[in-house]
């Protein structure tokens, strides 16, 4: 019985994940390759090609229904998660700490929301690349840290960075708390869904 080379297995897992293939399908592919090598003793490169080549072949056979989200779906999901997280936490904390019946909504809040999303989305995507990349992970990590730092600065000091004096309208503090809690719950649900989609499961 021949055991699959660990480096080939790890490189193939990374190559598959970088192509946004679902964790369930990644587990199936790894199990198929391991079983083939164990049964035949054939070199995996000779049988399947390099990890990158085989990952490209597997990816080409998949679509949205079979475990590969489109780029638009991935971007939309990240944007919605970031929006729900930022808006939810802001409304929830402002509602709980408000010293008056209403929570003011200002241009600073609206602008900071847009800027936060513009920085946090690439931060999340770069963090993923840094976590699984075969090369260039350090560069992605540094860029992700810079983008995340900028997003956090916008989230913590919106009134200092933008005009925080003008009030467009006010929302009842308890309405703000309810909406904020619902938004945070929604963002956690999306994160959980993303984790389950990406978790690699051995089908054997």
C-alpha positions in Angstrom: 0.0 0.0 0.0 1.4 3.4 -1.1 0.7 6.5 1.0 0.1 9.8 -0.7 3.0 12.2 -0.3 2.1 14.7 2.3 3.5 17.7 0.4 1.4 16.8 -2.7 -1.7 16.5 -0.5 -1.1 19.8 1.3 -0.3 21.6 -2.0 -3.4 20.2 -3.6 -5.6 21.2 -0.6 -4.3 24.7 -0.8 -4.7 24.9 -4.6 -8.3 23.7 -4.3 -9.2 26.2 -1.5 -7.7 29.1 -3.5 -10.2 28.3 -6.2 -13.1 28.7 -3.8 -14.1 25.0 -4.0 -16.3 23.9 -1.2 -14.8 22.0 1.7 -17.0 19.0 1.1 -15.7 18.7 -2.5 -12.1 19.3 -1.4 -12.4 16.4 1.0 -13.8 14.2 -1.8 -10.9 15.1 -4.2 -8.3 14.4 -1.5 -9.9 11.1 -0.7 -10.0 10.1 -4.3 -6.4 10.9 -4.9 -5.3 9.1 -1.8 -7.3 6.0 -2.7 -5.9 6.0 -6.2 -2.3 6.2 -5.0 -2.9 3.6 -2.3 -4.4 1.1 -4.8 -2.1 1.6 -7.8 1.1 2.9 -6.2 1.2 5.4 -9.1 3.0 8.8 -8.6 0.3 11.4 -8.1 1.9 13.9 -10.5 1.9 11.3 -13.2 -1.7 10.3 -12.5 -3.2 13.7 -11.9 -0.7 16.4 -12.8 0.7 19.0 -10.4 -1.5 20.2 -7.6 -2.2 23.5 -9.4 -3.0 21.7 -12.7 -5.4 19.2 -11.0 -7.1 21.9 -9.0 -7.7 23.8 -12.2 -9.2 20.7 -13.8 -11.5 20.0 -10.8 -12.5 23.7 -10.7 -13.4 23.6 -14.4 -15.8 20.8 -13.8 -17.7 22.6 -11.1 -20.3 25.3 -11.1 -22.5 27.1 -8.4 -24.7 24.0 -8.0 -21.7 21.6 -7.4 -19.8 23.6 -4.9 -18.1 26.5 -6.5 -19.6 30.0 -5.8 -19.2 32.6 -8.4 -17.0 35.7 -7.8 -20.1 37.8 -7.7 -21.6 35.6 -5.0 -18.4 35.7 -3.0 -18.1 39.4 -3.2 -21.8 40.0 -2.4 -21.6 37.7 0.6 -18.6 39.4 2.0 -20.2 42.9 1.5 -23.4 41.9 3.2 -21.6 40.3 6.1 -19.4 43.4 6.5 -22.4 45.7 6.3 -24.5 43.8 8.8 -21.6 43.6 11.2 -20.7 47.3 11.1 -24.2 48.6 11.0 -25.4 46.1 13.6 -22.6 46.8 16.1 -22.9 50.5 15.6 -26.6 50.6 16.2 -26.5 48.2 19.1 -23.7 50.0 20.9 -25.2 53.5 20.2 -28.6 52.4 21.3 -27.4 50.9 24.6 -25.1 53.8 25.4 -27.5 56.6 24.2 -28.2 59.3 26.8 -31.4 60.4 25.0 -34.4 58.7 23.5 -33.1 58.9 19.9 -29.9 57.8 18.2 -28.8 60.4 15.6 -27.9 59.3 12.1 -25.2 61.6 10.6 -23.5 62.0 7.3 -20.3 60.8 9.2 -22.0 57.5 9.9 -23.1 57.0 6.3 -19.7 57.9 4.9 -17.8 55.8 7.4 -20.0 52.8 6.6 -19.1 53.0 2.9 -15.4 53.6 3.7 -15.4 50.7 6.2 -16.8 48.3 3.7 -14.4 49.5 1.0 -11.5 48.6 3.4 -12.8 45.6 5.2 -13.8 43.6 2.2 -10.3 43.5 0.7 -9.0 42.9 4.2 -11.1 39.8 4.5 -10.2 38.5 1.1 -6.5 39.2 1.6 -6.5 37.5 4.9 -8.0 34.4 3.3 -5.3 34.5 0.6 -2.6 34.9 3.3 -3.9 32.0 5.3 -3.9 29.5 2.4 -1.5 30.9 -0.2 1.4 28.7 -1.3 3.5 31.9 -1.9 3.1 35.6 -1.4 1.2 35.0 1.9 3.3 37.5 3.8 2.6 40.3 1.4 -1.2 39.5 1.5 -1.0 39.4 5.3 0.6 42.9 5.5 -1.9 44.4 3.0 -4.7 42.8 4.9 -3.4 44.2 8.2 -3.2 47.7 6.7 -6.7 47.5 5.3 -8.1 46.2 8.6 -6.3 48.9 10.6 -7.8 51.6 8.3 -11.3 50.0 8.6 -11.0 49.9 12.4 -9.9 53.6 12.5 -13.0 54.6 10.5 -15.2 52.5 12.7 -13.9 53.9 16.0 -13.3 57.5 15.1 -16.0 58.3 12.4 -16.8 61.7 13.8 -13.2 62.7 14.0 -12.5 61.7 10.4 -15.8 63.1 8.9 -18.3 65.8 9.7 -20.1 64.4 12.8 -22.2 67.5 13.6 -25.0 67.4 11.1 -27.9 65.1 12.0 -30.0 63.7 9.2 -32.6 62.0 11.4 -32.9 60.1 14.7 -33.9 56.5 15.4 -35.5 55.4 18.7 -32.8 53.9 20.9 -34.7 50.7 21.4 -35.4 50.4 17.7 -31.7 50.9 17.2 -30.9 48.1 19.7 -33.4 45.7 18.1 -32.2 46.4 14.5 -28.6 46.2 15.7 -29.1 42.9 17.4 -30.9 41.5 14.4 -28.1 42.6 12.0 -25.4 41.1 14.2 -27.3 37.8 14.4 -27.6 37.9 10.6 -23.8 38.5 10.2 -23.0 35.6 12.6 -25.4 33.4 10.6 -23.5 34.2 7.3 -20.1 33.6 9.0 -21.4 30.2 10.2 -22.6 29.4 6.7 -19.2 30.3 5.2 -17.4 28.2 7.8 -19.6 25.2 7.0 -19.1 25.7 3.3 -15.3 25.8 3.6 -14.8 23.1 6.3 -13.0 20.2 4.7 -14.7 16.9 5.5 -13.2 13.5 4.7 -16.1 11.4 3.1 -14.7 8.1 4.3 
